[in-house]
Amino acid sequence: MEDQFGMKIRERIEQLVEAFPEVYPGAHCELNFRNPLELLVATILSAQCTDKRVNMVTPGLFKKYRRAADYANAPQTELETAIKSTGFFRSKAKSIRGAMRAIAEEHKGKVPNTMEELRALPNRARFNAASAARTLDRLESLAHLARTAPLFCT
């Protein structure tokens, strides 16, 4: 698919990714996190939700669930209750548990550090993991673009 300049959408997005840090030098990820696992969970929760709301929910979540296995082994309804105020809580809980199960079982509890491994995570978690990886790679200014760009590049 090409845009009005004859560029493929993916190429245009890559140009934007490069330009944004120069255009918005002080931009950063508004989600509060201390490590890649927390960032992945916060990014999953941020779908159709404000970062402010996510930041209200995550302190208690991060205190209770510290490892991928903790999330994976949490009862679905317990996790749903903890994240209910972020909206779409059933789907988000399922995504979190699926991603954390894969991380715990296939990656020794560590969030994968290659895009190939991140894309192999189950269902919507792979999309959020890729967004989280971009944030960790100092592309915080593109949090929204990174979350939405894959929707236009399939």
N, C-alpha and C positions, 0 to 999 in steps of 0.2 A: 504494500500500500504506500502511495506517495502523497506528499503534501503539495501545496500550491507552488512550491519552489522546485519541484521535481526531485525532492529528497525522500528517501524512505523514512518513515516515521521513526524507526529505531535510530537511524543516523541523526535525525534532528534532536531526538531526546539525548543522545550522547553529547551533542554540541551544547545543549542546555545544561547538562550535568557539569560540563567543564566550565561554563560561563557563570553559573549561579554563585559560586564562592567569590568571584570577583565583583559581581553585582551586589550581593548581599554578604559582605565580609563578616558581619557580626552575627549572622544567623546561626542557630544551633538547635539541636533536638530538645524539645520542651519536656519530653518524658524523663522522669527521674528513674535512674537505674545505676547499679554499681558494677555490673558484670554482664557478659553476653547473654546469659540465661535470663536474667531479669529484663534485659532489653527485648529479647524475643517475646517474653510473656506480655510486656507492656505494649509491644507493637501489635500483637494479636488482639489485645483488648482495645486498642485505639480505633479499630474499624468502626465507622459510624458512631464515633464517640469523641468527645473533646479530650485533649491531653490533660486538661485540668481535672476532669472527672477520673481519668485513668490514674492520675497522681494521687487522688483521694483514696482510691481502692488499693493500690499496690503496696503501701507500707505494711498493712496487715497481712496481705498475701505473701509478700517477700519474707516476712517474719515467720510465718507458719510453714511455708514451703521453700526450703532452701536448696534442694537438689532436684534434678530432673525426675528422679525416682519418686520423690515426694509428691510431685504433681501427677505423675503417671499412676500412682497407687491411691490417689485421693478418690473417694467416691464421687461420681458424677454430680449427684445432687448437692453435696457439700461444696464443691467447687462452684457450681451454678449459683448457690446462695451467696457465696463470697464475692462474686463478680456481677451479680444481678443488676446493679445500678449502671453498668456500662452498656446495657442493652444487648440484644441478641445473645444472651448469656448461655443458652443451651448450645448453640453452635460454637461459641467461643470456648466454652469448657471442653467440648469435644475436640476442638482443634488443639487446645493447650495439652490435653491429656495425650492425644495422638502424637504430637511432636515430642513431648517429653518421654513418652514410652520409646520412641525410636532413638532419641538421644541417649537415654539410659541403657538401652539394649545394644545398640549398634555403634555408639560412639563413646562408650565408657563414661557417660554422664556429662560430657563436654559438648558444647555447641560446636558443630563442625566449622572449620575455618576455610573451606573452599566452596565456591558457588555450586560446583557439581554436587557436593554432599548436601548442601543446603537445599538445593532443588529436589533432592531425593526424599525430603521429609514429606510426611503424608498430607493430603488435602491442602487446605488453605495455609497451613503452617509454612510450606515451602516459599510461598509468596512473601509472607511476613519475615521469614528468616533472611531472605535476600535483602529486604528493606533494612533489617537490623544490621546486616553485614555492611551495607553501604554506610550506615551511620557510624559504625565502628571504624570504617575506613576514612573518617574525617569528611564525610559528605553530609554532615548533619543539616546543612542548609537546604538539602533536597528531600527532607523527610516526606513531605507530601507528594512530591513528584515521584520519588522512589516507590511510594506505596501505590500510586496510580498508573505509572508508566507501563507496567506489564499488561495492564488491561488493554492497551492500545497496540501492543507489539506481538500479539499472538497470531 
